[in-house]
Amino acid sequence: MFEVAEYIGIIAFAISGFFVGVRAKLDFLGVLISVFLTAFGGGIIRDIIVDRTPYTFTHSMPGIIVISLMVLLILFKFHKRESIENRAFFIISDSIGLVSFSVTGAIIALESGVNLTGVLALAFMTAVGGGITRDIIINEVPFVFKTGFYGTVALLVGMLMYLLDEFFWVNIYTTTTVFLIGVLIRVIAYYRKWSIPLV
């Protein structure tokens, strides 16, 4: 379950990072850094917190997938399209990445034996850590701080995974259900403009 969710998250967030880098008018290296930070940043933070060698440092496939995906996006001229961040393709890929990494963060947290706070923190940081790092580097307010039901979805997924684990119900079927619920909530929240009240 971990590897499936991890690869889904890497692919989805690589696409998201590509579009953000293009919108910021970065050069090729800048877009590559945006892609790598978005796809790998949260997972690296997660693994360091639980004292594991980051998954992307011990497996070659994630890097190969990300570079291949970036080349394909450029060859098919996705970087020439305008306002792509408001299109369904971007919204869905970003939502899939968010929820996939929330699941992997929660799984690693549960395997590490941390409490509810730890599960929520790792689900959240895995999902948004890379995006926050990317946005800070390109001098933008992190996306998660200005979009209502974004980080909230990561916390919700973490909570659901924790509750499933308490009842020994974590398996491929329940995890897939949590994944689908999380993606659905995020997409609905985006199009219905749900938001958390401002302070």
N, C-alpha and C positions, 0 to 999 in steps of 0.2 A: 504493500500500500504506500509505503514511504517513497519508494523510487518512482512509482507511477505518478504520484502527486508532485514530486520534486521536478520531474521532467516536464509535466504539463505546466507547472509554474514557471520554469525556466523559459520554455518556448513562448508562453503568453507574455511574460514580462520583457523578454527580449524584443518582441514586436512593439510593446508599449514604449520601451526605452528608445527604440529607433525613431518613433514618431515624435517623441518629446525632443530628442536631439535635433531632428530636422526642423521642428518648429522654432527651436532656439537659434537656428542658422549656424550650427556648429560645422566645422570641417570634418573630413572623414575620420580623423583620429578622435575628435570630440564626440562624434556620433558613436564610434566604437566604445569609448569610455562610458557614455550614457547607457549603451546597451548592456555592457558588462556589469556596471554598477546596479542597474535595475534588475537584471536577471540573477546576479550572484550575491549582491551586497547583503540582503536580508539573511540568506542562508549562511553566509560566512559569519555574521554577527551571532546568529543562533548557535552555530557549532562552537565558536569561541567561548560563549557564555557557559556551555555545558562541558567545556574542556575536551572537545573532539577536534581532530584535524578536519578542517572544512571539506565537505563532500566534493566540492569542485576542485580541490587540490589533490585528491586521490583518485579521481576518475577523469579520463580524457574526453568522454563523450559529451558532457555539458559544453565544453569549450568548442568542440567540433560542431555541435548543433547550432550554437549561437553565431559562430562565424559564417556557417553555411546559410543560415536564415538571413543574416544581414546582407550577404551577397545576393541572395534571391530577391530580397526586397528592393535592392538597388537595380538589379537587372530588369525587374518588372516595373521600374520607375515609380514605386510608391512614394519616393521622396519628392516627386514632382507634383503630387496632388495637394490641393489646398484644403484647409480646414478639416484635415483627416481626424483630428482628435474628437470631433463632434459626431463622427459617423459610427454606425453600429459596430463595424469591424473593430475599431479601437476600443469602444466601450466594453464589448463582450470579451475581447482578449485581455484587457486590463482586469476585468472582473474575475475571469478564470484564473489569472495569475494571482490576484489578491487572495482568493479563497483557497487555491491549491497550496500556497505558501503558509496560509493560516493553518491548514490541516497538517502540513509537515512540521511546523513549529510546535503544534500541540502534541503530535506523535512523539517527537524527540523529547519534549518536556515530560510526557507521561512515562516514557522509557527511562528517563533520568530520575524518576521518583519525586519530582518537585510537587509543591502544593498547588492550590487553585491559582494563587497569585503568580506563581512561576509559569503555569500553563498559559494564562492570559498574556503574560509579558512576552513569552517566547512566540506565541501565535501572532501577537501584534508586531513584534520586532522583525520576525521573519517576513511577514507580509509587507511591511512599510519601510523597513530599515534601509533597503537599497534605494527606494524612491526618495526618501528624505535626504540621503547622502548625495544622490544625483542632483536634486533640486538646489541644495546648498551650494554645490560646486558651480552650477550654472547661474547662481545668484537669483534664485526665485524662492518665494515662500513655499515651503513643502506642500505638495498637493493634498496630503492627508489633513493639513491644518485648515484648509479652506473648502473642503468638500464634505458635506454632512455625513452621510452614511457610508464612509469609506473605512476608516479605522474602526468604526463601530461594528462593521460586519466581521472584521478580524477577531474582535473580542467576542462576538456572538458565537462564531465558529469554535473558538477556544473553549468557551463555556459549554457548548454542546458536546464537544469531544471529552471534556472532563466529566460531564454527567454520564455519558455513555460508558466511560471507563469505570466509574463508581459502581455501575450495575453489571460490569463485565460484558458489555454489549458492543465493544469495539470490534468490528469485522469489516470485510470489504463492502457488505451491503449497507450497513449503517453509516459507514464513512462516505460512501457514494451519495447516500441520501443527504447527509450534512453538506457535502460539496454542492449538490444541486440546489438545496435550499439557500445556501450562501450566495451562489451566483444569481439566483432568481431575485433575492432580496436586493442585492446590489444594483442589478439592472433596473428593477422597478423603482428603486430609490432615486436612481439617476434621472429617469424619464419623468417621474412624478415630482422631482425636485424636493425630496424629503431632506430635511436638514435638522441639525441639533441647534437649539436656541443659542444665540450669541450671548456672551457675557456682558 
